[in-house]
């Protein structure tokens, strides 16, 4: 009767109808190589019930010590898409090959996402430096290409010691060496020759799916880049490109120990002068537009030398930094996975507000700052006992 409360049965029926409607409207998102950490943060994005996250590959498939070949993974993911109902988006939160796989699959199937070519412009360290030098040369350190298989590589080098030597494609700092003299370089080149194939072979397959400058094609993918060492206060800008507009959603400080090499912690938000961060954003805008990077997330790492007021560009990553996820969640109420998922579906990410702590940090606990040899590893149960959750209300 009019004015009478709805019966319990009617209420439940309406709720069930609404739930079935919601389920039918869920967005299907492929997630490349998720782990437990990934699942926790995917469930923490706003309105997680709107999405159905579909895992593709195990995390070990893209790990730094034994990643699978690119074309093999591409073939497998195509089979998943062919067998599944319509897919609305694809996300990757890890380095190559995950980011390049996501870009190529999105490009092939008309899904939102950056092109493979623009993704490779970020991931190919030598190509990326060449492009950076074209548009923001003032923030790019001296660099050169190094062929580890050239017997005269040491003699041919022009970069002054000390410098960093690293493959044009790797992950997790694998085969990254600080070079102080000829002996260091000879040793590092030998190590590189032994293991550069771990990522070089897979990267060789990936670049064949894109158009690279002819000079880079001739070089192949099994070579290195030497870069002058840069230093200062390290900060990472996170953001995304949506429908042609570049947005920034945070700046995170990376703090090192007193030896200026060992990593200590992340702090968010950054303590750098807002004017310096604004200058870094301007550099990022020019660079991303020059690279043609669109419809994706990014994190761009910088150094700021306060003594000389000098900004240096470290690298451009075509993805969020999952290491920052908890920081954004503590301060804003949702992790940066929110931007990743929204942009992958061509949706505008929800605006970030200060709903949590005023600041947050992520600490890497170190007991020594010198070289050492590991003689024993604690058991799984011992490691579990050592994990003590820490909660502190300061900053609320």
N, C-alpha and C positions, 0 to 999 in steps of 0.2 A: 504494500500500500504506500501511497505517497507520504513522505515524511517519516516512514519507518526505516530503521537501520537495515542494511542489506544482510541477508542471511549468511551464515558462515560458509555454507556450501557455495553460494553465489560469489563470495569474496575469493574463495580458493579457486573457483573456476576461472574467474577473471585473472587471478595471479598466474595460473597455469597457462592461460592463453597468452598473456604477456610474455611469459618465459619462453614459450615455444616461438613466439615472434622474434624475440631477441636472439634465440639460437639460430633462426633462419637467416638473420642479418649479420651473423658473425663474419668478420674479415679473416680470411685464411692467409697466414703469413709463414713462409718458409724461414727457418732459422738454421744457419749453417754452423754445425759442430758445437752445439750448446753443452754446457756442463751444469752442475748443481748451482753454481754461482749465477749463471745466466738465467736459469729458471726462476730463482728467487726474485731477481730484479725485473724480469718480464712480468711477473705477477704483481709487482709493485707499481706498474704504470697506472695512470688514471683510467678508470673503467676497464679493467682487464677482461671483464666478461664480454666485451665487444670483439675479442680476438680469439682465434684458434691458432695456436702456435704449433707448427709442424716441424719436428727436428729432422735434419738431413746430415748424416755423418756423425761419427763419434769425435770427441774432442781430440783424441790421439791422432786422428787422420790429418790434422793440420799442425800438430805440435812441432816444436823446433828441432827435435832430434830425428824424426822420421816422417815428414809430410809425404802424402801420396802425390802421384803425378797429376798435373792439372787436367789433362785430357781424360784421364781415367775417371776423375771425380766429376768432370763435366758430363760425361756420358751417363754416369749413374744418376746425377741430379735430373737430367732430362727424362730418364725413365720414371723417376718419382713424379714429375710433373705430368707426364703422359698418363700415368695410372690414377692420378688424384683428381678430384673435382677442381673446378676453377680456382686458381691461386690469385690472390689480390696483391701480394707483395713479397719481397724477400729481403732479409737483413743479415748483415755480418758485422761482428763486433771485434774481430781478430784480424791480425795482419794477413798478408799473402800466405796461402792462396785464397783464403775466405773472401776478402774484399773484391778481388778480381773475378772470382766465380760469381758472386752476387751481381756485380756490374754486368757481366756478359749475359747471364741468364735473364736479367731484367731487360736488357737491350733486345735480346732475341724474342722475348715474349710480350713486349710492349708494356712492361711493368714500370712503375716509377723508379727512377734510380739514375745515377751518373753513368756516362758511357764508359766502356772499358778503356778507351783511349785516354780519357781525362783521369781515370783512376790510375792508369799506368804512369801518367805524368807526375803523379804524386809518389808512387811506389818505386819507380825506377830511379835510384838515387842519382845517377849521373845525368839522366835526361832531366830530372827535376831541377838539379843545380843549373843546368844550361838555361832552362826556362826562367828560373829565378833571376839569373844574371841578366837576362834580357829586359826585365821589367823593374826589378828592385835591386840593382847591383850594389847599392850602398850597404846592404845588410847581408851580403853573401861572402863568406870567407874564400880565400884562395883554394882552388881544388884542381885536380888533374886525374886523368884516367891512368890506371896501372894494370898492366897485363901480368898476372902472376906466373904465366907460363913462358914469359920472355926471359931468357937467361941473362939479359942485360938490363933487367928492370931496375935494379938498384942503381946502376950507373946512369940510367936515363932520367931518374927522378929529378924534378925541379922544385918540389915543395920542400921548404926548409924544415928541419927538425925543430921541435917535436910536431907530430901530426897524427891524425887518426887514419887508420887504414881499415876499410870494410868493403865487403862485396856490394855490388850494385843492387842486390836483392838478398835479404836475409830476414831474420826475425829474432827477437829476444837478444839482440846484441851478439848473436852467433858470429864468430870470426871477426869481431871488432877488436882492433889492437891499437894501443897507444905506442907510437914509434918514436924512440929517442935517438937512434943512431943506425948505422948500416947493419950492425949485427942483429938488432931488433927486427929490421925490415927483412933480412934474409930468413930469419926464423919464422916470421909471420907469413911470408910468402910460401914457405914450405908447408906450413899448417893449412894455408888456404888452398893450395893445390890438392891436398889430400881430401878436403871436405867441401869445397865450393859447389860440388855437384848436388849436394843435399837440397839446396834451393835452386841452383842454377839450371838443373835439368827441367824442373817443373816450370820455372819462369820462361825458359826457352819455348815451351809449348804455349804458354799464355800469350806471349807477345806476337805469336803468329796469327792470333785472332784479331789483331789491331794493326793500324798503319803507323809505323815508326819512321822517323827520318832515315834515309838510306844509309847515312854514315853509322847510325846506331845499329842498323840491321847487320852491317858488315862486321861490327865488333862482336856480335853474339851476346851471350848473357853470362859467360864465365870469366868476369873480370871485376876489378875493384875500383874504388875511388879513394884518393888520398885527399884529406881536407885539413887545412890549418886549424889548430885547436882554438876554440872560442870559449869564453867563460863570462861569468857574471851571475846575476840573479836569474834563475830559470823560471819561466812562466809558460803555461799552456793555455791558449785560447780555444774554447770549444764553441762550435756553432753548427749551422746547417744552411743549406740553400733550398728555398722552396719557391717555385714558380718565378724564378729569376731574381729573387730577392735574397741577399745574404744577411743572416741574422747571427748574433752572438748571444749565448746564454750563460757564459761563465768564464772566469779566468782563475786558474789554479796554480799556486806556487809549488815548485819542486825544490825542497830544501836538502842540501847535502851536509855531510859531516865535516868536521874541521879539516880533514885532508882534501876537501874539495872534489873528491872522487866518489866516495862511498855514499850511496843514497840513504837519506834519513827518513823523510816524510813528505806527504802532500799537505797543503793547507789551503782551505777555501773559505771565503773568497780571497783573492790575491791582496797582498798588502802593498803592491807597487802603486806608485803615483798614478791616478786615473789618467793623467795626460800621457804618460808613457804607454799605458794600455790602449788609449785611444790611437796613438801613433802605430802601435802594433796592429790594431784593427784596420787602419788605413792601408798598411802594407799587405795584410791578408786579403782585403778587398781587391786590390790591384792584381795580386797574384792569382787568386781564384778565377777572376774574370779572364785573365790572360791564358790560363790553363783550360778554360771552358768547362770548369767543374760545376755541375748543377744537380739538383734533386737528390742531394745526399748530405750526410753529416760529415764533419771534419774536426780534427784537432791539430793546431799548429803550434809548434814549440819554438820559443825564443829565449835568448839571453839578453840581459840588460846590464851593461857595465856602468855603474853609477858614477865612477870616477871620471870617465870620459863622456858620459851621457850617450853611449853608443849602444844601438840595438843590433843584435845579430840574429839571423834566422837559422834555426837548427834543422827542422824538417817539417814536412806537411804529411799528415796522415788522413786518408779518405774514410774516416770512421770516427765514432766516439772513442773515448778512452774508458774502457770498463773499470779501470783502476779508480776512476773518479765517481763511479756510480753511487757508492754509499755516501760520499760527501754531498752530492746534490740532494740525495734523499733526506739526509739529516737537516739540511738547511731549508730546502724547499718542499719537502714532503713527497717527492718522487725522484727516481734516478734519471740519469741522462738517457736511459733506454726509452724514455717517453718520446724524446725528439727523434730517436732512431726509428721507432715504430711508426710514428705519425708521418714522417717524411716519406717512408717506404710505401705509404698508402696514399700519397699525394694529399695529405691533410695538414692543416696548419697546427703545429704543436700548441698545446695549451700554454698560456703565459705563466711564467714562474713567479711565485710570490714568496715572501719570507715567512713561512708558516712553521718553521722549526727553530733550530738553534741559530744563533747569530753567526757562528763559524763552526767549522769541522776540520778534523785532521785525520790522516791515516799514517800510522807509524810503522816503520820496518825496524824490528828490534835487533840490534847488533851488539855483540859482546866484545868484538875486537875490530881494529881498523888496520890490521897488517896482514900480510900473506901468511897462510897457514895450511896445514894438511889435515883433512878430515880423516880421523882414525876410527870413528864409530858413529852409527846412526841410531837414534832411539826407535823403539818399536812403535807400532801404531797406537797401542794403548797408552804408552808413555807420552806420545805426542798429544793425544786427546786430553790427558790430564793437565797438560801444560797450557791448554787453551782456556783462558779465563776471560769471560766477557767483562768489559769495563764500561760503566755508565757514569756520566758526570753531568749534573744539571747546569754547570756554568755556561752562560751564553744564551739561556732561554729568554 
